[in-house]
Amino acid sequence: MTSDDVQTLSITVTGEDRPGVTSAIVDAISGTGAEVLDIQQVAVHGHLTLALLLAPGEHSDALRDAAAVAAHRLGLTLTVVEGTGDNARQRHGRAAVVVLGAPLRAEAVSLVTARIAEHGANIDRIRRLSRYPVTTVEFDISGADVASLRTQLSLVAATAGIDVAVAPGGLARRGRRLVVLDVDSTLIQQEVIEMLAAHCGREAEVAAVTARAMAGELDFEQSLRARVATLAGLPETVLTEVRRDVMLTPGARTLVRTLKRLGYTVGLVSGGFIEIVGELAAELGIDHARANRLEVRDGVLTGRVLGPVVDRAGKAAALREFAALEGLPLSRTVAIGDGANDLDMLATAGLGVAFNAKPLVREQAHTSVNVPYLDSVLYLLGITREEIEEADLSDGSM
């Protein structure tokens, strides 16, 4: 007899969740000699569903009776279905679909699941990753073409006002990664060039140029050199003042701390200035940093940058370089940014995340996060809020 011919009983019990339910049910059937082929359990808001797929052998009736008595004693509802063989093998094309919403409405979930079904994929498992500051749900699916489904669900995301990420599942979801972040308006809340310009009374002028550059309306290198020129004559000490005033984006420390706990490599790539970026990297324990360097002579900013400008192409090149240094393929890289000069980096990475980004960037990135919490990116990687908080609690970070 082949495994496909084995007689099976699928036993499902539902009811109030409390300690000891699974133990009582399994203990009740343990004397029948049944073989456990599969067992899964989920509890939602105190309601338990426990499912077992069993090969009862010659004791099918005894198994049914034992399960029925145990379920009745516990006040649970029991369902028993006869069948043959193990669970059908999951199809190829494993993918993880992560949906974020604040709030996450039923209509949005309906649109996502309908599009998955229309794609011809099957939802194998669903789990909640977080309830706050956003609600995040992960769908483990099979039978998907990741690139095609990503495109289809991006349209759903735009329509439903949610964020959706589609990534390869299986082993591709596990293991070490390289995560590279933009700095200004991503890791930190401000634009450093504007903070520097405020010291010479030209913040509004520089901010207008920055906005156009980040929207892709101006060549980044030319705009950067023009903005840096306005800083000529400022004392070098303004760099210390600006560094003191920099504010991290909410969730930035949690993001980096959690990634480092997982053994991930973290890098910063910025069109800003290494004088600020380097200190941020050192403070947060970040492994790699790449940014422009301001020219200083006799303790005064000259209004020029030294060496090649870290522009759109430079950011992508830095991502490749960091990955090569870490011995990681690009498929195991994640890039996070908000501006047009991040587009090449986002496209090069295995997963490019537009964080509270300009419309042009949201349209072209693999996925978007449009809530003001940088640690929400962790959910896209399959990390739950409970896991983050448990780790923080264990080492006193909370």
N, C-alpha and C positions, 0 to 999 in steps of 0.2 A: 504494500500500500504506500503510495506517495504522500508527501505532505499535503498535497491538494485534495487527497481523498479522506483525510482524517476528519472524523465527526467532531464538531465543536458546539459549545454552548456559549453564547454571548450573554453575560449577566450584567445588568445595569441597575444600580440602586440610586435613588434620589431622595433627598429630604434635608432635614436640618443638619448642618455641619457642627460637629463637636468632637473632642478628642476621643480616640478609641474606635471610631466607626470602621475604618479600614481594617484594623486589627481584628475586630469581632467578626466581620464578614469572612475574611481570609481564614481565620481560625476555625470558623464553622465548617468550611469546605475542605480543610486540610486533611481530615480523616478519610476522604473519599479517594485519595490517590490521584486527583486531577492534576494535569500539567498546565501551568500558566504559560499561555502563548503571548499574551499582551495584557497590560494593566495601565489604566490612565485615570487621573482624578483631577477635578477642578472644583473650586469653591468660589461662588460669586455671591457677595453680600449675605453670607451665612447659609447659602443653599448649596448642598453638596451633590455632585454627580460622580459616581465611581463606576467604572466600566472594566470588566474582566473578560478576556477571551480565553476559554478553557478547552482543553481536550479531556473529556470526562472518562475516556476509556469505557470500561464495562459498568461504570457506576453512575450513569447519567441520572437515573431517578433519585438515587441517594443524594447526589449533588444538588439537584433541584430542591429536594425537601429540606436539606440543611440550609441552603441559602434562603429559602422562604421563611423558615423558623427564625433565623437570625435577623432578617429584615423586619419581620413582624415584631420581634422583641424590641428592636431599636426604633420602631415607628417609621420605617422607611418604605418607600414604594419600590417594588421589585419587578423587573421585566426580564424575561428569558427568551432568547431566540435561538433556534437550532440552525446549524449551518455546516459547511465543510471547509477545511483548509484554513490557512493563516490569512492575515490581512493581505489585501492586494499590494504588491510592491508599488512604492511611490514612483511616479513617472520622472523622467529626467527633466531638466529645466527647473531646478530648485531655486527659489528666490524668496527674499524677505521684503515684504511691503510694510513700511512703517508710516502710520498716519498720525499727524499731530493736529490738535484743534483746541482752541481756547474761546468758547467751549467746542467740544466735538459733538455735533448734532447727529441724530439718527439719519436724517436725510443725506448727510455727507457720507456716512458709513454705507448707506444703501447705494449711493452712486459708485463708490469704490468697489464694493463687492459685485455689483452688476457688471462693471467694466472688466473685472477679473474673470467673471464667468463668460462674458462675450469674447474675451481673449482665448478662451478654451483651457484656462488654467483651473486647477482645483485647490481649494483652501483646505489644507491638512490640519493646521492648528492655529489657534488665535490666543494671544495673551496680552494683558495690559502691562505696559512698561512704566507708566506714571499716571498719577492723577492730578498732580500740581507740579510746577506752575502751569503746566499744560496737560491735557489728557492725551496719552500716547498709546496706540494699539499696534501690535505687530501681527501680521498675517504671514504664516509660513505656508508657501504655496509650491505647487509642482506643475510641470507642463507649461512653463512660461518662457518666453523670449524676453530677456531682461531689457534690452534696448528698446524693443517695440512697446512693451508694457510700460516702461518708464515714460515714453512719449505720450501714450494714451492717458496715463494717470496724471500727467502734468496738466492736461486739459481739464480733468476733473478737479484738480486742486485749485485751478484758477476760477472755475465755476463755483465751487463750494466754499471757497474761502478757507481752505485748510492747507497744510503742508504734507506732501507725500514723497517718500523716498523709496526707490526700488533698487535693491542690490542683490548680487548673486548670493544664494544660500549655501548650505552644506559647509564644507571645510573652508570655503572662501570667506565665511562669516567669522571664522576663528583665527587665532594666531596673532602674531605681532604685526603692528602697523606703524607707519609714519604719518603723523598728522601735522600739517603745515598751516599756519594761520597768518593772514594779513594782520597788521597792527592797528593803524588808525581807523576808527569807526568799526573795528571788529574786536580785537583784544582789548582796546581801550575805547572810551566814549568820545574822545576828541580827535581833532586833526592837529598834529603837533606843529605843522608849518603855520597854521593860523594862530596857535598859542604864541609862537615866536614872533609872528608879525604884530601881535598885539603890543609887544614891547617897543615897537617903533611907530605905533599909531596907524598901521596899514592893514589891520585884521580884516575889515570888510572887503577891501580890494582883493586881498589874497583869497579870502573865503569864496568870492565869486568865481575866481579862476579855478580854485579847487573843485567846486561843484561842477563846472563845465568839464573839467578833465575826468572826474570820476564818472560822469555821464557818457563819456566817450566822445565828447564834442571837440576836444582839443588833443593834440599830440602830447603825450604825458611828459616826455623828456623836455620838450620846449617849454611847456607850462611850468615844470618844476624849476628849470633854470631861471625863468622869469620871476617866479615867486621867491626863490632863494636870493636873487639879486636885491630884493627889497630889504633883506636882513643885513646888508653891508653896514658895518660900523657898530653893530651891537656888541657889547662886551661878552666874552665867552661865558661869564657867570650866569647869563640868562638861561643857559642849558640846564644848570642845576635848579634854577627856579621853576622851569617848565617841568622838569622831571618830578619835582616835588608836587606839582599841581595835577599831574596826570591821574585820571581815574579809570580803573579797570572796569570793563563791562560786567554787569551782574552775571555771576556764574563762571567768570573766567578762571578764578582760582580753583573752583571745584572741577572744572573741565580738565585743567592741566594736572591737578593732583590725582584725579582718577585715572587719566591716561598713563601717568607715570607708575601708578600702582599696578596697572595691567602690563607693565613692561614695554609700553609703546614709546617710540621716539617722537619728540615734539620739536618743531622748528618754527621760527618766525621769519617771514620774508616781507620786507616793507619798502615802499617807495619813500619812506620817511628817512630818519637819520639814526645811524648806529649809536650815536652818543646817548640817545634815549632808549632805543631798542635793545642795545647790549645790556644796559642796566636792568631792564625789565626781564630779559632772559635769565640773567644771573639771579635775580630775586625769586623768580618762579621755578628755577631749576630746569630751564628749557635747554635742550641739547645743542641746537643750531640757531644761528641768527645771521641774517643778511640784510643790509640796508645801505643807504648812501652815507658818505662821510662829508661833513662840512669842513671847508678850509678855514683854518684859524691862523692868524699871524699877529704876533705881539699881543696875544690875549684878546683879539678882536675878530669877529666874523668878517670874511672878505666878500661875502655874497656869492661865493662859488662852491661847487662840490668837487671833491677829489675823485678821480677815476671814472670808470663807466657808470652811467646812471642805472640804478635798478628800476627798470621799466617793466612793461607788460611781458616782453620776451625774457627779461632777466629774472622775473619771478618764476616763470616756468622752468628756466634753466637751473635755478637754485633748487627747485623741487626735485628735478632729475638728479642733481648732484648729491643732495642729501640722501635720496633713496639709494644711490650707488654706494655711498659711504656706509650705509647701514646694511647693504646686501639684500635689499628688498625690491621686488618687482613693482612697477608703477601700479599694478592692479591692487597692491596692498597699501596704497597711499590715499590720504584724505586731505583735501585742500578747502580752506574756509576763507571767504573774502566778500567784500561788498561793492567794489568799484570796477570800472571797465578795465583798469590795469591788472585786475585779477583774472580776467577771462581765460587767458592762455593757461595759467596755473590750474584753474578749475577744470578746464577741458583735459589737461594732461593727467590729472589725478584719477585714480580708480573711482573715487567719489568726490565730486565737486559740489560744495555747499555754499549757496548764496545766503549770507546772513544779513537780514534786514537791508537788502541790497537795492541798488537802483534797478528800475524796470528792465533795462537792457540786460543786466546781469541775471536777474531772476529768470528771464526768458531762455537764456542760454546755458545756465548751470544744470547739473544733473538733478538737483533738488534745492528747495529753499527752506529756510527757517525764518519766520516772520514774527517771532516773539522776542522780547528784549533780554532773553536769558541765554547766555552762550553755552551753558552746560546742557541745554536741550539737544545739542549735537550728539551727546552721548546716547540718547535714545535711538538715533539713527544707526548706531553701531550695535544695537540690541542690548544695551545696558539698562537695567531697571533703576527706578528711583530708590527702591528698597535696598538694592545692592550698594548704591552710592552712599546712602545714609548709614547702612550697617558698617561699611568700611570706615566712614568718618567717626562713627561712635566708638569703634574699637580702638582707634588711636587718639581719641580726644580732640578731633578736628571740629566737632560740633559744639 
